[in-house]
Amino acid sequence: MNQNDILKQESEEVEKLLTVNKLSPENAAFHQTKGGFITLTLSGEDKGMVNIICAFPFTAPEEYLSVRTADDKQEELGIIENINVFDSQTIALIKAQLEIRYFMPEILKVYSVKEEYGHTYWSVLTNKGKHKFTSPSGSSGSVIRKDNRVIIKDSDQNRYEIKDLTKLTPKEIKKLDLYL
């Protein structure tokens, strides 16, 4: 093999590494196993179980999803630019997997928020039921995002979301004023 052949081969390998494989209904089919995992058939080839990871989980949770092998290598098989190009059954399957990976209950009502000894104690109603949790005081425990969206990180690194602050009552918002 001469130097030109080696350079050509290396160039092709680099190009392969830099190429993003875009997944769409035309080339990708997702299926659920009996155990609740997801498998992928890509261009007619069974890729086995896969993991789906959000590139931008808080700002674009349904866009730019990395589909990776479920083995130790976590090799990226492709990117879903937007799940809404898939049929409703596939969308539901993918969303269910993302909900497991990015468990983030939505806070619907704030019962109480109290601060003591550098921690904030929350009592809330979420879409998953009543919860009490503790978060670090100050900005390290909550993150305000655009569009009145708030994400609160508890002491165990779990996340809770207030999708729209304006949907809370004025009394609830007043309870939050000191902590956000």
C-alpha positions as CSV (number, residue, x, y, z in Angstrom):
1,M,0.0,0.0,0.0
2,N,1.5,3.3,-1.0
3,Q,1.3,6.7,0.8
4,N,-1.6,7.9,-1.4
5,D,-3.6,4.8,-0.5
6,I,-2.9,5.2,3.2
7,L,-3.9,8.9,3.1
8,K,-7.1,8.1,1.1
9,Q,-8.0,5.3,3.6
10,E,-7.4,7.7,6.6
11,S,-9.4,10.4,4.9
12,E,-12.4,8.0,4.4
13,E,-12.2,6.9,8.1
14,V,-12.2,10.5,9.3
15,E,-15.2,11.3,7.0
16,K,-17.0,8.3,8.3
17,L,-16.5,9.5,11.9
18,L,-17.7,13.0,11.1
19,T,-20.8,12.0,9.2
20,V,-24.1,12.2,11.1
21,N,-26.5,9.4,10.3
22,K,-29.9,11.0,10.3
23,L,-32.7,8.6,11.4
24,S,-36.1,8.9,9.8
25,P,-39.1,6.6,9.2
26,E,-37.6,5.7,5.9
27,N,-34.4,4.1,7.4
28,A,-35.2,3.4,11.1
29,A,-37.9,1.3,12.8
30,F,-38.1,1.2,16.6
31,H,-39.7,-1.7,18.5
32,Q,-40.3,-2.4,22.2
33,T,-39.1,-5.6,23.8
34,K,-41.2,-7.6,26.2
35,G,-39.0,-6.2,29.0
36,G,-39.8,-2.6,27.9
37,F,-36.6,-1.8,26.2
38,I,-36.2,-0.4,22.6
39,T,-34.6,-2.1,19.7
40,L,-33.7,-0.6,16.3
41,T,-33.8,-1.9,12.8
42,L,-31.6,0.5,10.7
43,S,-31.7,0.2,7.0
44,G,-33.0,-3.4,7.3
45,E,-30.2,-4.4,9.8
46,D,-31.2,-5.3,13.4
47,K,-29.1,-3.2,15.7
48,G,-30.4,-4.7,18.9
49,M,-31.3,-2.7,22.0
50,V,-30.6,1.0,21.9
51,N,-30.5,4.0,24.3
52,I,-31.9,7.3,23.4
53,I,-30.2,10.4,24.7
54,C,-31.3,14.0,24.4
55,A,-28.6,16.4,23.2
56,F,-30.6,19.4,24.6
57,P,-32.9,17.8,27.2
58,F,-34.1,21.1,28.8
59,T,-34.4,23.3,25.7
60,A,-35.3,20.9,22.9
61,P,-36.5,17.6,24.5
62,E,-37.9,16.3,21.2
63,E,-35.1,17.3,18.9
64,Y,-31.6,16.0,18.3
65,L,-31.9,12.7,20.0
66,S,-28.8,10.5,19.9
67,V,-29.6,6.8,19.3
68,R,-26.8,4.7,20.7
69,T,-26.0,1.0,21.2
70,A,-26.9,-0.2,24.6
71,D,-23.6,-2.0,25.1
72,D,-20.5,-0.6,26.9
73,K,-19.3,1.2,23.8
74,Q,-22.4,3.4,23.5
75,E,-21.7,3.8,19.8
76,E,-23.9,6.4,18.1
77,L,-26.0,4.9,15.4
78,G,-27.7,8.1,14.4
79,I,-29.5,11.2,15.3
80,I,-33.3,11.9,15.3
81,E,-33.6,15.5,14.3
82,N,-37.2,15.7,15.5
83,I,-39.3,12.8,16.7
84,N,-42.5,14.3,15.2
85,V,-41.5,12.9,11.8
86,F,-42.3,9.4,13.1
87,D,-45.8,7.9,13.5
88,S,-47.7,8.3,16.8
89,Q,-46.8,4.8,18.0
90,T,-43.1,5.4,17.6
91,I,-43.3,8.8,19.1
92,A,-45.0,7.4,22.2
93,L,-42.4,4.6,22.5
94,I,-39.5,7.1,22.3
95,K,-41.2,9.5,24.7
96,A,-41.7,6.7,27.2
97,Q,-38.0,5.9,27.1
98,L,-37.0,9.5,27.5
99,E,-39.3,9.9,30.4
100,I,-37.6,7.0,32.1
101,R,-34.1,8.4,31.4
102,Y,-35.1,12.0,32.2
103,F,-37.5,11.5,35.1
104,M,-38.7,15.0,35.8
105,P,-42.1,15.4,37.6
106,E,-44.0,18.6,36.8
107,I,-44.9,20.7,39.8
108,L,-48.6,21.6,39.6
109,K,-49.1,23.2,43.1
110,V,-46.7,24.5,45.8
111,Y,-47.9,23.8,49.3
112,S,-44.9,25.1,51.1
113,V,-41.3,26.2,50.7
114,K,-39.1,26.7,53.8
115,E,-35.4,27.4,54.2
116,E,-33.3,26.2,57.1
117,Y,-29.6,25.6,57.6
118,G,-28.7,26.1,53.9
119,H,-31.4,23.8,52.5
120,T,-34.8,24.5,51.1
121,Y,-37.6,22.1,52.0
122,W,-40.4,21.7,49.4
123,S,-43.9,20.3,49.7
124,V,-45.5,20.1,46.3
125,L,-48.1,18.4,44.1
126,T,-46.7,17.0,40.9
127,N,-48.2,15.1,38.0
128,K,-46.8,12.0,39.8
129,G,-48.5,12.8,43.1
130,K,-47.5,14.7,46.3
131,H,-43.8,15.0,46.9
132,K,-41.5,16.4,49.6
133,F,-37.9,17.0,48.7
134,T,-34.9,19.1,49.8
135,S,-32.8,21.2,47.6
136,P,-29.6,23.3,48.2
137,S,-30.5,26.9,49.0
138,G,-29.7,29.6,46.5
139,S,-29.3,29.4,42.8
140,S,-27.6,25.9,42.9
141,G,-31.0,24.4,43.6
142,S,-33.0,26.0,40.9
143,V,-32.6,27.1,37.4
144,I,-34.9,29.5,35.7
145,R,-35.2,28.9,32.0
146,K,-36.8,31.1,29.3
147,D,-40.6,31.2,28.9
148,N,-41.2,31.2,32.7
149,R,-40.0,27.6,33.0
150,V,-38.2,26.6,36.2
151,I,-36.2,23.5,36.9
152,I,-35.5,22.6,40.5
153,K,-32.7,20.2,41.4
154,D,-33.0,18.4,44.7
155,S,-30.2,17.2,46.9
156,D,-30.2,13.8,45.2
157,Q,-29.8,15.4,41.8
158,N,-33.5,14.6,40.8
159,R,-35.2,17.4,38.8
160,Y,-38.6,18.9,39.2
161,E,-40.1,21.2,36.6
162,I,-42.5,24.1,36.8
163,K,-43.5,24.4,33.1
164,D,-45.0,27.9,33.4
165,L,-44.7,30.0,36.5
166,T,-47.6,32.1,35.4
167,K,-50.0,29.1,35.8
168,L,-49.3,29.1,39.6
169,T,-51.5,31.2,41.8
170,P,-50.2,34.6,43.1
171,K,-49.9,33.0,46.6
172,E,-47.8,30.2,45.3
173,I,-45.6,32.5,43.3
174,K,-45.0,34.6,46.4
175,K,-43.9,31.5,48.3
176,L,-41.3,30.9,45.6
177,D,-40.0,34.5,45.4
178,L,-37.3,34.0,48.0
179,Y,-36.1,30.8,46.6
180,L,-35.8,31.3,42.8
